[in-house]
């Protein structure tokens, strides 16, 4: 699976990019037909502590799953988004399985 990481309003260091890629690649265990993943890391210029926006888009045949999180750190945002996507991918695979059975 190809993982595209884009950082907006800042330059992401190699460690953060590697962390994001490793976390997102774990999703392949939950759905074997993932085409690719796009991750957008954005920093909002606000006084809020939760100014890091993490957006993950997973492309699977016939569908795309998008999760957006606002958190204090990108690592926290990625962990939360990946957990949510695991549930969505399981549900998507169940629906696919059920439609093939009926």
N, C-alpha and C positions, 0 to 999 in steps of 0.2 A: 504494500500500500504506500502511496506517495503522500507525504505530509508537507504542505506548504505553510510556512510561518511568515507572517508579515507583522512588523512592528510599526506603529503609527505614533508620531510625536516623540520618539526616542529610538536609540539603537540598542537592540537586544544583544546581550553578550552570548557567547557560544554555549556557556553552561545552561542558560535559560532556554535557548533553542533546543539543545539536546534533551533537557528535561521534558519540554513540551512534546517533542517527537517521540520519546520513549513512552510517555503516558498515553498519547493518542494511539500509538501502534498497538497497545494492549487491547484495543477495541476489536481487533481482527479476530480475537477468540470468540467474540459474541455474535459475529455475523461474517460469514466467509466471502460475501460478495461486495465488500466495501471497495469502491473505485478509488477514492482519494479523500483527503481531509484538508480543509483550509482553516488555519488558526490566525485570528487577528488579535494582536495585543495592542491596546490603546491606553494612553495616559491622558486623563482629562485634567485640564488646568483649573482645579477648584480647590477650595479650602478643606473639602471633605477628606477624611483619611481613606475612605473607600473610593479612590479615584482611578483604580486600575480596572479596565474593562477587558474581559476575555471573551472572545466569541469563537465558537468552534462549529464548523459546518462539515457534516459527513455526507458524502454522495454515495448512495446505493442505487442500483438500477430501479428506475421508476419513482424515486423518492429522494428527498434530502432532509436531513435532520439538523436543526440549528439550536444551539444553546448559547445564551449570553449571560455572563455573570459580572457583577460589580463587586470587587473585593479590595482588601488592603494590599495583597500581594498577588502576583501572577500565578505563583505556585498554588495558592489557595483556590484561585479561580479555575485553574486547569483541573485540579483534583475534583472540585465540585462539578464542573462541566462533564468530565469523563464519567463520573458516577451516574450522572443524569443520562448521559448518552448510552451507558450500558443498559439501563432499564428500557430506554427507547428502542435500542437495537434488539433486545430480547423480545419486546412486544411486537416489533415489526416482523421478526422471524416467525413468531407464533402465528401472526395473521397470515403470513405467506404459507406456512405449513397447513393451517386450517383451510385456506382457500384451495390448496392442492388436493386435500382429502375430500372436500365436498364437491 
